[in-house]
């Protein structure tokens, strides 16, 4: 009984998918239709917004730079300690 139910469910899903596929195959918007100019406007950033974006980018770059610098110093410190431990200094 269980096998029959699973088979029926699988057949129904395949049959439903076969019927639904041709309807979904039609493109939502044909390539020949152009969008109106009102829909393709660009937004200009104000000088204040541009300055804020620039400052944020600089902060992020500086943060990454400092993070890499700290990691490098940490690694050098570990290597120095490892060298001292091996050579008994």
N, C-alpha and C positions, 0 to 999 in steps of 0.2 A: 504494500500500500504506500509506504513511504517512498519507494523507488518510483512509483507511478506519479506521485505528487511532484517529486523533483524533476522528472522528465517533462511533465506538463508545464511546470514553471519555466524550465529552460526553453521549451518550445515556444511558449507565450512571449518570453523576453526576446527571443530571436525573431519571431514573427512581428512583434511590435517594432523592433529596431529596423526590420526590413521595410515596414510601412512608413516609418518616420524619416528614414534617410533621404528619400527623394525630396521631401518638403524642406529639409534643412540644407540640402545641397544648393538651393537657390541663394545667390549672394544677397546680403542685406541691402547694399547700395551698389548699383551698377557703376562701373568705372567711368562711363561716359557722362555721368551727371556731375557737374561742378558744384562746389559749395558756394553759397553766397558770400560776398565780401564781409558782411557783418559777422560771420562765424569765424573768420580767419584773422581777427585783429590781434596784434601783439600788445603786450603790456609794457610800458616804459617804466623803469625804476627811477625813483626820484634820487637826487644827489645824496640825500640822507640815507636812503636804503642802500645805495651803492657803497657808501662809506662804511655802513654797518656790515655789509657782506664782506667787504675787503678786510675790515678789522677782524671779523670772525675767522676768515681764511688765514690771516696772519697768525692769530692766536693758535689755531689748530696746527699750523706748520711749526710754530715755535714749540708747542707742546710735544709734537712728534720728535723734533730735534733734541729737546731736553731729555725725552724718554730714551732715545737711542744713546745719548751721551751717558746717561745714568747706567744703562745696561752695559755699555762698554767699560765704564769704570768698575762696575761690579764684577764683570768677567776678569778684568785685569787684576783686581784685588784677589779674586779666587785663585787665579793662576799663580800669583805671587805667593800666596799662602801655601799652595800645593807644592811649589818649588822649594819653599823653605822647609816644609815637612819632609820632603824626600831627601834633601841634602843635609838635614839636621842642623839648621842654622838657628 
